[in-house]
Amino acid sequence: GKPSSGSDVVIPEGITIRLDENPPALGGITIHGELEFARKDLQLSAKWIMVHGTLRIGTAEHPFLQKAIITLTDTDTQAN
């Protein structure tokens, strides 16, 4: 299902999630698999994003020509 506002999201290894709509403001996002932006204007807001896998917004062969905005909202500037 779709995540709710403030929820933490984990993308497991071997899984690709294609973001094709603006989700609600999320908690943390941990990417072990792949998060790929669809080719449309999108906004992603989260407290933090930890990328162990792949965060893809376009490729060298097919540049992303739309508008992608990622906003990090955590106020803890000492977080590791």
BELRAKA-V304189 format. One record per helix or strand of 2 or more residues. SS is the DSSP state (A for helix, B for strand). FROM is the first residue (numbers start at 1). TO is the last residue. If there is no record, write none. Layout:
BEGIN
ss=SS from=FROM to=TO
ss=SS from=FROM to=TO
END
This chain:
BEGIN
ss=B from=9 to=11
ss=B from=16 to=19
ss=B from=26 to=31
ss=B from=34 to=37
ss=B from=42 to=51
ss=B from=54 to=56
ss=B from=68 to=72
END
